[in-house]
Amino acid sequence: MNILLVLIPVTLLVIVVAVALFFWAVNHQQFDDLDSPAILPLLDDPPQEPTPKLPEETDPSTPDM
């Protein structure tokens, strides 16, 4: 019976934290777009343009061997 004196306040604390986290998420627009993140892995990557290779720069002060 004494355990109820501990479990009831702990449960109420967990509920208050869960409600506070829910309202924080709503206020920070976490639930605005639920469909786009689910399909992002299915989309093709945009084509990447090849980067031009630059010639290697040599230091004129070092002798060639």
MMTF fields as JSON, N, C-alpha, C and O atoms, coordinates in Angstrom:
{
  "mmtfVersion": "1.0.0",
  "mmtfProducer": "UNKNOWN",
  "numBonds": 259,
  "numAtoms": 260,
  "numGroups": 65,
  "numChains": 1,
  "numModels": 1,
  "chainsPerModel": [1],
  "groupsPerChain": [65],
  "chainIdList": ["A"],
  "bondAtomList": [4, 2, 8, 6, 12, 10, 16, 14, 20, 18, 24, 22, 28, 26, 32, 30, 36, 34, 40, 38, 44, 42, 48, 46, 52, 50, 56, 54, 60, 58, 64, 62, 68, 66, 72, 70, 76, 74, 80, 78, 84, 82, 88, 86, 92, 90, 96, 94, 100, 98, 104, 102, 108, 106, 112, 110, 116, 114, 120, 118, 124, 122, 128, 126, 132, 130, 136, 134, 140, 138, 144, 142, 148, 146, 152, 150, 156, 154, 160, 158, 164, 162, 168, 166, 172, 170, 176, 174, 180, 178, 184, 182, 188, 186, 192, 190, 196, 194, 200, 198, 204, 202, 208, 206, 212, 210, 216, 214, 220, 218, 224, 222, 228, 226, 232, 230, 236, 234, 240, 238, 244, 242, 248, 246, 252, 250, 256, 254],
  "bondOrderList": [1, 1, 1, 1, 1, 1, 1, 1, 1, 1, 1, 1, 1, 1, 1, 1, 1, 1, 1, 1, 1, 1, 1, 1, 1, 1, 1, 1, 1, 1, 1, 1, 1, 1, 1, 1, 1, 1, 1, 1, 1, 1, 1, 1, 1, 1, 1, 1, 1, 1, 1, 1, 1, 1, 1, 1, 1, 1, 1, 1, 1, 1, 1, 1],
  "groupList": [{"groupName": "MET", "atomNameList": ["N", "CA", "C", "O"], "elementList": ["N", "C", "C", "O"], "formalChargeList": [0, 0, 0, 0], "bondAtomList": [1, 0, 2, 1, 3, 2], "bondOrderList": [1, 1, 2], "singleLetterCode": "M", "chemCompType": "L-PEPTIDE LINKING"}, {"groupName": "ASN", "atomNameList": ["N", "CA", "C", "O"], "elementList": ["N", "C", "C", "O"], "formalChargeList": [0, 0, 0, 0], "bondAtomList": [1, 0, 2, 1, 3, 2], "bondOrderList": [1, 1, 2], "singleLetterCode": "N", "chemCompType": "L-PEPTIDE LINKING"}, {"groupName": "ILE", "atomNameList": ["N", "CA", "C", "O"], "elementList": ["N", "C", "C", "O"], "formalChargeList": [0, 0, 0, 0], "bondAtomList": [1, 0, 2, 1, 3, 2], "bondOrderList": [1, 1, 2], "singleLetterCode": "I", "chemCompType": "L-PEPTIDE LINKING"}, {"groupName": "LEU", "atomNameList": ["N", "CA", "C", "O"], "elementList": ["N", "C", "C", "O"], "formalChargeList": [0, 0, 0, 0], "bondAtomList": [1, 0, 2, 1, 3, 2], "bondOrderList": [1, 1, 2], "singleLetterCode": "L", "chemCompType": "L-PEPTIDE LINKING"}, {"groupName": "VAL", "atomNameList": ["N", "CA", "C", "O"], "elementList": ["N", "C", "C", "O"], "formalChargeList": [0, 0, 0, 0], "bondAtomList": [1, 0, 2, 1, 3, 2], "bondOrderList": [1, 1, 2], "singleLetterCode": "V", "chemCompType": "L-PEPTIDE LINKING"}, {"groupName": "PRO", "atomNameList": ["N", "CA", "C", "O"], "elementList": ["N", "C", "C", "O"], "formalChargeList": [0, 0, 0, 0], "bondAtomList": [1, 0, 2, 1, 3, 2], "bondOrderList": [1, 1, 2], "singleLetterCode": "P", "chemCompType": "L-PEPTIDE LINKING"}, {"groupName": "THR", "atomNameList": ["N", "CA", "C", "O"], "elementList": ["N", "C", "C", "O"], "formalChargeList": [0, 0, 0, 0], "bondAtomList": [1, 0, 2, 1, 3, 2], "bondOrderList": [1, 1, 2], "singleLetterCode": "T", "chemCompType": "L-PEPTIDE LINKING"}, {"groupName": "ALA", "atomNameList": ["N", "CA", "C", "O"], "elementList": ["N", "C", "C", "O"], "formalChargeList": [0, 0, 0, 0], "bondAtomList": [1, 0, 2, 1, 3, 2], "bondOrderList": [1, 1, 2], "singleLetterCode": "A", "chemCompType": "L-PEPTIDE LINKING"}, {"groupName": "PHE", "atomNameList": ["N", "CA", "C", "O"], "elementList": ["N", "C", "C", "O"], "formalChargeList": [0, 0, 0, 0], "bondAtomList": [1, 0, 2, 1, 3, 2], "bondOrderList": [1, 1, 2], "singleLetterCode": "F", "chemCompType": "L-PEPTIDE LINKING"}, {"groupName": "TRP", "atomNameList": ["N", "CA", "C", "O"], "elementList": ["N", "C", "C", "O"], "formalChargeList": [0, 0, 0, 0], "bondAtomList": [1, 0, 2, 1, 3, 2], "bondOrderList": [1, 1, 2], "singleLetterCode": "W", "chemCompType": "L-PEPTIDE LINKING"}, {"groupName": "HIS", "atomNameList": ["N", "CA", "C", "O"], "elementList": ["N", "C", "C", "O"], "formalChargeList": [0, 0, 0, 0], "bondAtomList": [1, 0, 2, 1, 3, 2], "bondOrderList": [1, 1, 2], "singleLetterCode": "H", "chemCompType": "L-PEPTIDE LINKING"}, {"groupName": "GLN", "atomNameList": ["N", "CA", "C", "O"], "elementList": ["N", "C", "C", "O"], "formalChargeList": [0, 0, 0, 0], "bondAtomList": [1, 0, 2, 1, 3, 2], "bondOrderList": [1, 1, 2], "singleLetterCode": "Q", "chemCompType": "L-PEPTIDE LINKING"}, {"groupName": "ASP", "atomNameList": ["N", "CA", "C", "O"], "elementList": ["N", "C", "C", "O"], "formalChargeList": [0, 0, 0, 0], "bondAtomList": [1, 0, 2, 1, 3, 2], "bondOrderList": [1, 1, 2], "singleLetterCode": "D", "chemCompType": "L-PEPTIDE LINKING"}, {"groupName": "SER", "atomNameList": ["N", "CA", "C", "O"], "elementList": ["N", "C", "C", "O"], "formalChargeList": [0, 0, 0, 0], "bondAtomList": [1, 0, 2, 1, 3, 2], "bondOrderList": [1, 1, 2], "singleLetterCode": "S", "chemCompType": "L-PEPTIDE LINKING"}, {"groupName": "GLU", "atomNameList": ["N", "CA", "C", "O"], "elementList": ["N", "C", "C", "O"], "formalChargeList": [0, 0, 0, 0], "bondAtomList": [1, 0, 2, 1, 3, 2], "bondOrderList": [1, 1, 2], "singleLetterCode": "E", "chemCompType": "L-PEPTIDE LINKING"}, {"groupName": "LYS", "atomNameList": ["N", "CA", "C", "O"], "elementList": ["N", "C", "C", "O"], "formalChargeList": [0, 0, 0, 0], "bondAtomList": [1, 0, 2, 1, 3, 2], "bondOrderList": [1, 1, 2], "singleLetterCode": "K", "chemCompType": "L-PEPTIDE LINKING"}],
  "groupTypeList": [0, 1, 2, 3, 3, 4, 3, 2, 5, 4, 6, 3, 3, 4, 2, 4, 4, 7, 4, 7, 3, 8, 8, 9, 7, 4, 1, 10, 11, 11, 8, 12, 12, 3, 12, 13, 5, 7, 2, 3, 5, 3, 3, 12, 12, 5, 5, 11, 14, 5, 6, 5, 15, 3, 5, 14, 14, 6, 12, 5, 13, 6, 5, 12, 0],
  "groupIdList": [1, 2, 3, 4, 5, 6, 7, 8, 9, 10, 11, 12, 13, 14, 15, 16, 17, 18, 19, 20, 21, 22, 23, 24, 25, 26, 27, 28, 29, 30, 31, 32, 33, 34, 35, 36, 37, 38, 39, 40, 41, 42, 43, 44, 45, 46, 47, 48, 49, 50, 51, 52, 53, 54, 55, 56, 57, 58, 59, 60, 61, 62, 63, 64, 65],
  "secStructList": [7, 2, 2, 2, 2, 2, 2, 2, 2, 2, 2, 2, 2, 2, 2, 2, 2, 2, 2, 2, 2, 2, 2, 2, 2, 2, 2, 6, 6, 6, 6, 1, 7, 1, 1, 2, 2, 2, 2, 4, 4, 4, 1, 7, 7, 7, 7, 7, 7, 7, 7, 7, 7, 7, 7, 7, 7, 7, 7, 6, 6, 1, 7, 7, 7],
  "xCoordList": [0.82, 0.0, 0.863, 0.475, 2.033, 2.904, 3.485, 3.857, 3.556, 4.109, 3.203, 3.687, 1.909, 0.993, 1.33, 1.102, 1.864, 2.254, 3.423, 3.64, 4.17, 5.286, 4.846, 5.176, 4.101, 3.747, 2.78, 2.894, 1.857, 0.886, 1.583, 1.334, 2.436, 3.126, 4.086, 4.221, 4.753, 5.664, 4.88, 5.316, 3.743, 2.893, 2.387, 2.383, 1.969, 1.51, 2.646, 2.423, 3.848, 5.003, 5.299, 5.585, 5.232, 5.463, 4.399, 4.718, 3.165, 2.085, 2.298, 2.11, 2.682, 2.927, 4.079, 4.001, 5.143, 6.281, 5.867, 6.252, 5.087, 4.635, 3.75, 3.889, 2.856, 1.993, 2.818, 2.578, 3.782, 4.635, 5.458, 5.604, 5.994, 6.746, 5.844, 6.273, 4.618, 3.689, 3.411, 3.451, 3.13, 2.846, 4.093, 3.981, 5.281, 6.514, 6.66, 7.012, 6.389, 6.505, 5.491, 5.808, 4.286, 3.267, 3.68, 3.516, 4.208, 4.61, 5.827, 6.033, 6.632, 7.818, 7.584, 8.536, 6.338, 5.924, 6.465, 6.831, 6.519, 6.992, 5.946, 6.294, 4.686, 3.613, 3.0, 1.918, 3.656, 3.073, 3.048, 2.036, 4.139, 4.228, 4.596, 5.766, 3.602, 3.837, 4.045, 4.476, 3.744, 3.828, 5.17, 5.692, 5.737, 6.976, 8.16, 8.863, 8.43, 9.574, 9.465, 10.486, 8.261, 8.085, 8.462, 8.901, 8.299, 8.603, 9.982, 10.41, 10.679, 11.993, 12.976, 13.715, 13.042, 13.979, 13.624, 14.485, 12.382, 11.962, 12.269, 12.268, 12.527, 12.788, 14.191, 15.117, 14.329, 15.65, 16.467, 15.932, 17.772, 18.656, 18.74, 18.7, 18.856, 19.003, 20.338, 21.322, 20.377, 21.644, 22.716, 22.468, 23.891, 24.994, 25.88, 26.192, 26.275, 27.171, 28.589, 28.999, 29.336, 30.717, 31.547, 31.417, 32.378, 33.236, 34.493, 35.096, 34.893, 36.096, 37.341, 37.473, 38.241, 39.471, 40.463, 40.678, 41.048, 42.055, 43.419, 43.704, 44.269, 45.613, 46.359, 46.192, 47.172, 47.923, 48.92, 49.659, 48.918, 49.843, 51.176, 51.228, 52.251, 53.569, 54.267, 54.053, 55.094, 55.841, 57.101, 57.922, 57.289, 58.456, 59.776, 60.841, 59.721, 60.983, 61.538, 62.7, 60.714, 61.234, 61.742, 61.056, 62.929, 63.471, 62.775, 62.387, 62.62, 62.032, 63.107, 64.239, 62.783, 63.753, 63.257, 63.946],
  "yCoordList": [-1.195, 0.0, 1.257, 2.28, 1.182, 2.352, 2.695, 3.839, 1.69, 1.941, 2.88, 3.602, 2.89, 3.809, 5.259, 6.144, 5.501, 6.867, 7.357, 8.563, 6.437, 6.798, 6.776, 7.68, 5.741, 5.564, 6.627, 7.039, 7.07, 8.072, 9.394, 9.93, 9.953, 11.195, 11.009, 11.9, 9.853, 9.596, 9.521, 10.06, 8.867, 8.775, 10.153, 10.482, 10.942, 12.294, 13.132, 13.926, 12.961, 13.686, 13.263, 14.106, 11.974, 11.481, 12.021, 12.396, 12.064, 12.591, 14.081, 14.529, 14.838, 16.278, 16.492, 17.372, 15.707, 15.844, 15.478, 16.163, 14.406, 14.0, 15.066, 15.343, 15.656, 16.709, 17.939, 18.566, 18.285, 19.441, 19.2, 20.107, 17.993, 17.685, 17.706, 18.14, 17.247, 17.28, 18.718, 19.028, 19.59, 20.979, 21.69, 22.581, 21.315, 21.878, 21.486, 22.317, 20.219, 19.746, 20.435, 20.762, 20.652, 21.331, 22.779, 23.282, 23.45, 24.845, 25.014, 26.095, 23.975, 24.054, 23.387, 22.962, 23.296, 22.812, 21.413, 21.151, 20.532, 19.172, 18.321, 17.299, 18.713, 17.913, 18.577, 18.176, 19.572, 20.293, 19.455, 19.434, 18.768, 18.011, 16.57, 16.253, 15.708, 14.314, 13.411, 12.269, 13.904, 13.043, 13.13, 12.106, 14.31, 14.469, 13.687, 13.056, 13.685, 12.919, 11.422, 10.748, 10.901, 9.475, 9.099, 7.974, 10.022, 9.675, 10.154, 9.824, 10.911, 11.402, 10.287, 10.457, 9.172, 8.115, 7.469, 6.866, 7.584, 6.97, 7.835, 7.335, 9.104, 10.012, 9.814, 9.476, 10.031, 9.955, 11.168, 12.253, 10.967, 12.089, 12.968, 12.456, 14.274, 15.143, 14.854, 14.538, 14.962, 14.684, 15.685, 16.888, 15.171, 16.034, 16.33, 15.449, 17.582, 17.972, 17.578, 17.753, 17.051, 16.677, 17.924, 18.937, 17.839, 18.972, 18.898, 17.832, 20.018, 19.988, 19.766, 20.317, 18.94, 18.672, 19.79, 20.18, 20.284, 21.324, 20.677, 19.657, 21.262, 20.693, 20.843, 21.82, 19.856, 19.909, 21.045, 21.214, 21.802, 22.925, 22.434, 21.71, 22.841, 22.457, 23.687, 24.8, 23.47, 24.546, 24.773, 23.862, 25.951, 26.163, 26.161, 26.048, 26.281, 26.309, 24.917, 24.779, 23.862, 22.522, 21.968, 22.079, 21.375, 20.817, 19.519, 18.741, 19.293, 18.047, 16.973, 17.244, 15.786, 14.692, 13.559, 12.547],
  "zCoordList": [0.0, 0.0, 0.0, -0.566, 0.635, 0.672, -0.695, -0.955, -1.565, -2.896, -3.683, -4.555, -3.399, -4.076, -3.764, -4.589, -2.591, -2.238, -3.087, -3.21, -3.666, -4.544, -6.005, -6.774, -6.381, -7.793, -8.314, -9.469, -7.514, -7.987, -8.314, -9.394, -7.455, -7.847, -9.021, -9.86, -9.082, -10.206, -11.506, -12.524, -11.485, -12.678, -13.094, -14.28, -12.143, -12.466, -13.051, -13.965, -12.536, -13.076, -14.515, -15.365, -14.784, -16.145, -17.098, -18.226, -16.67, -17.516, -17.792, -18.923, -16.791, -16.982, -17.954, -18.812, -17.838, -18.753, -20.172, -21.119, -20.337, -21.666, -22.314, -23.505, -21.55, -22.085, -22.447, -23.478, -21.61, -21.905, -23.173, -23.991, -23.344, -24.566, -25.804, -26.873, -25.667, -26.788, -27.222, -28.412, -26.262, -26.625, -27.143, -27.986, -26.658, -27.21, -28.675, -29.512, -28.985, -30.361, -31.274, -32.417, -30.78, -31.587, -31.835, -32.947, -30.828, -30.985, -31.887, -32.437, -32.05, -32.901, -34.257, -34.913, -34.673, -35.992, -36.316, -37.461, -35.346, -35.587, -36.301, -36.892, -36.262, -36.848, -38.077, -38.506, -38.65, -39.78, -41.059, -41.759, -41.371, -42.616, -42.286, -42.068, -42.253, -41.888, -43.097, -42.939, -44.316, -45.494, -46.203, -46.645, -46.324, -47.094, -46.536, -47.325, -45.239, -44.751, -45.04, -45.172, -45.138, -45.392, -46.815, -47.055, -47.772, -49.162, -49.609, -50.715, -48.791, -49.19, -49.541, -50.51, -48.837, -49.243, -50.573, -51.214, -50.993, -52.247, -53.462, -54.587, -53.262, -54.374, -54.911, -54.173, -56.215, -56.829, -56.436, -56.207, -56.36, -56.087, -57.325, -58.444, -57.15, -58.325, -59.008, -58.339, -60.343, -61.03, -60.613, -60.527, -60.361, -59.948, -61.142, -61.942, -61.243, -62.322, -61.945, -60.798, -62.897, -62.563, -62.285, -62.972, -61.297, -60.96, -61.816, -61.939, -62.406, -63.243, -62.374, -61.281, -62.904, -62.175, -62.461, -63.609, -61.413, -61.549, -61.719, -61.091, -62.565, -62.683, -61.36, -60.629, -61.087, -59.838, -59.895, -60.866, -58.846, -58.799, -58.25, -57.255, -58.918, -58.454, -57.932, -58.412, -56.951, -56.347, -57.186, -57.285, -57.795, -58.651, -57.887, -58.495, -56.589, -55.842, -55.586, -55.203, -55.793, -55.583, -56.909, -57.925, -56.915, -58.175, -58.538, -57.666, -59.843, -60.332, -60.352, -60.753, -59.935, -59.96, -60.764, -60.896]
}
